[in-house]
């Protein structure tokens, strides 16, 4: 069966899906497999998909979409899994804006039910020149290789947070912007979460010489089982560009299910970390995260940012009760960037 796609989701980018594609009804029920689906119905919220250029485009009833089988475990979004079996005609759910498709297991009252989609087949790839037999397309094709060990690395700035929407990406982008303007060559990454191109594109827009995410490593989403090897592979790839430093975001929260805890507990990854920036939604979250860093992960917190520092009340609490500088990425980005630069390259006292 041949289809012409109306929309090709950004999550598929490694697979290099063409506008016209051949499908097979034999669908491997595996994360990363590229499938063709037909959108069912419309809704007024969470009704878009990010395309290969990072542009959000609306999904309409009947659209033929190229997406990727995957799971999601979001506190403020949908949760879902790849079913044990996937057949043509099955109705699955569009779990995120990047085009991750699975069976929804938990919804969100603010978003309503996810858009459903009818499975049409697996997209075929033809990787062998001269052979007419296709194989199921997967985003593991053309992926950054995972690694068991970390190569020598430029100093790393880790930006973690209490949960989704805690200001992590904003902090990363402003740190990158300030360091780049000061003449530093910065590489960037998003190491955990569920696939979306928007965050790494924002890092590029702020001056990153190169940015990568776990999607580049062939993952629709991360988990504790893969996060460390994926992270080491991405950091190794970024260091080949000879950056002065790396700014990396740990997507989701430090107590979430995307593998952030495994990264924070990996001695090799943490040994390369020079600065730890923590983003929190409120003073309680800031205090709790700082306690976890100190007592559980045995790591320092150098700066706290995010909504907890949006005004003087939160800043006074963070600095007075937690004893950590409170630097807001939106209100005082220059000070945030300067503080990180001082951590990376301390001034030499004569």
Secondary structure, DSSP 4 states (H G I P E B T S, - for coil): -EEE-SEEBGGGGGG---SEEEEES-----TTBEEEEEEES--SSS-EEEBTTS-EEE--TT-EEEEEE--EE-TTS-EEE--S---TT-EEEE-STT-EEEEEEE-BTTTBSPPEEEEEEEEEE--STT----EE-BTTTTPPPP-SSPPP--EEEEEEESSTTSSHHHHHHHHHHHHHHTT--EEEEEEESB--SHHHHHHHHTT-SEEEEGGGGT-SB--TTTHHHHHHHHHHHHHTT--SEEEEEE-S-TTSSSSHHHHHT-HHHHHTEEEEEEE-SSHHHHHHHHHHIIIII-----EEESGGGSSHHHHHHIIIII-SEE--TTT-HHHHHHHHHHHHSPPPP-
